[in-house]
Structure formats: C-alpha cells, structure tokens
C-alpha cells in the first residue's frame, strides 16, 4: 500500500512540474488575448487531477503510522 501511494505521489509531482513549466511559458504569451484552446483546457484538467492526486496521496502517507 505504501509503495503505491509513494508512486502516485512521485508521478503527480512530475506531472505538476511539467504542467507548471508549460503554463509559465505558454500562458505568459496569451494571457489576455483569447479564450483557452482544447489543448490548454486539457492541460488545465490534467493539472487539477495531479493536484488532487498529490494532495490525497500526501495526506494518506501522513496518516499512515508506518511511514
């Protein structure tokens, strides 16, 4: 169980990093010009899921007494 939670935690951290880099460079250019495209909305959704996975796996790891 702990191994799976640690894997989820690490994968979600990597996904957050990749999406954050993408957000910074891409949305910096188009911030106030237009609505978000399908790709941008997809990146937004993936980032939200990654935040959820990161938070929940971190919380579960904290609650586990063997960690």
N, C-alpha and C positions, 0 to 999 in steps of 0.2 A: 504494500500500500504506500509506504513512504517513498519507494523508488518511483512509482508512477506519479506521485504528487511533485517530487523534485523534478522529474522530466517535464511535466506540464509547466511548472514554474520557470524552468530554463527556456523552454520553447516560447512561452508567452513573452519573456523578457527579450528574446531575439526578435520576435515579431514586432514588439513595441519599438525597438531600436530602429529597425528597418523602416517602419511606417513613420517614425518621427523624422528621420532623415528625409524621406520622401516629402512629407508635409512641409518641412522647412524650406526646401529649395523650390518646390512646385507652387505651393500656395503663396509664397512670398511674391511671386510674379503676378499671379492672377487674383489677388486678394479681394479687390473691389471692382473687378472688371465685368464678371459674369457669374452665372449660376454654375454649380458643380456638375461635371460630366458624370457619366456612368462609372468610369474608372475611379474618379475621385470619390464618388459615393461608396464604391466597393472598398476602397482603402479606408474610408471612414468607418464602415461597418466592421472590417477586419480589426481595426484598431480598438474599437469598442469591445469586441469579443476578447481581444488579447488583454485589455484592461480587466475585464471580468474574470478571465482565467487566472491572471496574475494575482489579483486580489483574493480570489477564493482559495487558490492553492496555497498562498502565503498564510492565510487565516487558518486553513486546515493544518498546515505544518506547525503553526504556533500552538494550536490546540492539542496536537499530538504530544503526549508526555514522553515518548521515546526519542524525540528529535532533539 
